[in-house]
Amino acid sequence: MRIVYPLLWSTLGRQACREQSVRTAAALARHGHDVTLLMPKRARDPGLTASDLRAYFHVQGDFALVQRDSRWPGEKLATSL
């Protein structure tokens, strides 16, 4: 199954929602699913790769990461719509 998993956050951090998102993607990928994390990227955010996420969160699983330019990343966007 192909899964695109949108993220509201654009930088690394140890918040539970970020850990849960990456760990879920890694687990799905380990079970054979084609997982792509879709991450917003502001101008000042660092460019990240899937390998960066795997190393930071200490997970295994072959998921992909796509960063898209965005002016409005963040959890507050979803609650304001």
C-alpha positions in Angstrom: 0.0 0.0 0.0 1.2 3.5 -0.8 0.8 6.0 2.1 1.4 9.7 2.1 1.7 10.9 5.7 1.4 14.7 6.0 3.2 16.4 8.9 2.4 19.7 10.5 5.9 20.3 11.9 8.9 21.4 9.9 11.8 21.0 12.3 13.2 18.2 14.4 12.2 18.0 18.1 11.5 15.5 20.8 7.7 16.3 21.1 5.6 13.2 21.3 3.7 13.9 18.1 6.9 14.0 16.1 8.2 10.8 17.7 4.9 9.1 17.0 4.7 10.2 13.4 8.2 9.0 12.5 7.9 5.8 14.4 4.5 5.0 12.7 6.0 5.7 9.3 9.0 3.5 10.1 6.8 0.6 11.4 4.6 0.7 8.3 7.6 0.8 6.0 9.1 -2.2 7.8 5.9 -4.1 7.1 6.2 -3.5 3.4 4.2 -0.3 2.8 5.5 2.5 0.6 5.5 5.4 3.0 6.2 9.0 2.2 6.3 11.7 4.9 5.2 15.1 3.5 6.8 17.9 5.6 6.4 21.6 5.2 9.5 23.7 4.8 9.9 27.4 5.6 12.7 29.5 4.2 14.7 29.3 7.5 14.2 25.5 8.0 17.1 23.1 7.3 16.8 20.7 4.4 16.3 17.2 5.8 16.4 13.7 4.4 14.6 10.5 5.4 18.0 9.3 6.7 18.2 12.4 8.9 14.9 11.5 10.5 15.8 7.8 10.9 19.0 8.8 12.7 17.5 11.5 14.9 14.6 9.3 16.0 16.6 6.1 16.1 14.2 4.1 13.8 14.6 1.7 11.0 12.4 1.5 7.9 12.7 2.6 4.4 10.3 5.6 4.2 10.7 8.6 2.0 10.6 12.3 2.9 9.4 15.2 0.8 9.8 18.7 2.0 7.5 21.3 0.3 8.0 25.0 0.6 5.3 26.5 2.8 4.6 29.8 4.6 2.3 28.1 7.2 3.8 25.1 8.8 2.8 24.3 12.3 0.1 22.8 14.5 -1.7 26.1 14.9 -2.6 26.2 11.2 -4.9 23.2 11.4 -6.8 24.5 14.5 -7.3 27.9 12.8 -9.0 26.6 9.6 
